[in-house]
Amino acid sequence: MRKFVILRLIPCSAAYSSSARKLSRIPKSALKAPELERLNLSGNELSALPREIAGLKKLRSLNLSGNKFSSLGPAIGDLKALEYLNLQGNRLAALPESLGRLPSLSILDLRDNRFTSLPAEAASLLRAGATVIVDEALARAYGNRIFETLDTNAINRETRFAYSVAIDLPEAPDRGARVDIFYPPAVGALTVFEPLIPYALLNRTMPCSHEEENPGRREIASLGDDAVSKYLQTHCPAKLFAHGPGGVEKLRMGPPKFHRVDCCGSPCLRVTAELAPTRNPALFYSTTAGAKGKAVFVRLTKIVTPGPEWLRPNRVPLPEGFLATRIDFYKYPGLGRDAYLAFVAASGIVASDTGDGVRTLSWTPWQAVYLYDARGPRILTPASLAGLRAYGTNLEPAALYDVSGDHVPDLLLGNPVSLILERHRQGFRSWGVIPPDAPACAAPPESPPKIKP
């Protein structure tokens, strides 16, 4: 078991507290404890860090909150083992350059100081993977508005599917309200319904459901075994098709089986079905049979030679303050004009709420796919992080594939496939492939959408 050395230097208890008893300097005895790992100096009247603090080579946690620091000396940059630094409630308007180079720092608390913008040293720590706790005013600068700087006028949310993109492409068929479901490939058994997965967010369709009923609801899960089995036989997908480079193949699957699970304190059902092996590798499973034959699948490849003069990476828009880490171009055929897809991977500072009112900043990855022609780039994928989280962490263009069998190639994103952009009217509409892993239990399963099969 690891031994922690802790030194707590805070004012005396309420019976003895007075401003006269608060520390105005760090005792030399504390600075001569090289084995010290945690030091709490909160609630004193300290205004300077002595150079000798650099001798605390094993210090992992330093709490300086509630003091009178208006500056920190460069010696704090010598605390190479420091993981937690609390500077809340001081008079700081800047940070020493050396602080931004602390290799182990993972949490920095800057609340209740005099910062008017995020210090460059804090931004350096964020890029290195640290989390910075800030006031609401600083957090607001890194909220959803950074994604609103993108031109997303072509993206529309609709009730019958998660979102659509209208960008003046040649007219494609409209298949109407969707009822199809998309699954990742599985071996041996497929999870047909996982109660904590947000199916309605992915594609507005809930497996094993009919209108207001689904296995995630308490009233269905509380039925007896025979009643549940009868319900699932009636409502779960009876046919699934494997889609891949080798074409479409009907899956041989057993009857649905249910497993009673706990959903954040409520009874739920997980539904699975046994699968026989497929003849060809699959990219995804779906309730739609799609088009038959191999010719409908075209793998996309990156272009390595310069394209037209207007095809330049510096013209691809990014969320405010984000830095591109990768931009790849792919030829997009079939439009009767020069058109390309641009895949962008970028990172930037994003604010989030921990749930207890504490606002934090973190360095966050972001991805997008744009259609790029002589009129410029137009975004095809969700701009906000909330939208991206539903579709996984990889949106790299993979292939053109006729998902719906209407002889118009659709766009597969991700490897494994996580998002399908089906050609729809003058643009695309989204199909989310169900993620293979369920999220952590944070809330009861959502209500299903009101879609009649």
Secondary structure, 3 states (H helix, E strand, C coil): CCCCCEEECCCCCCCCCCHHHCCCCCCHHHHCCCCCCEEECCCCCCCCCCHHHHHCCCCCEEECCCCCCCCCCHHHHHCCCCCEEECCCCCCCCCCHHHHHCCCCCEEECCCCCCCCCCHHHHHHHHCCCEEEECHHHHHCCCCHHHHCCCCCCEECCCCCCCEEECCCCCECCCCCCCCCEECCCCCEEEEECCCCCHHHHHCCCCCCECCECCCCHHHHCCCHHHHHHHHHHHCCCCCEEEECCEEEECCECCCEEEEEEECCEEEEEEEEEECCCCCCCCEEECCCCCCCCCCEEECCECCCCCCCCCCHHHCCCCCCCEEEEEEEEECCCCCCCCEEEEEEEEEEEEEECCCCCEEEEEEEEEEEEEEECCEEEECCCCCHHHHHCCCCCCCEEEEECCCCCCCCEEEECCCCCEEEEEEECEEEEEECCCCCCCCCCCCCCCCCCCCC
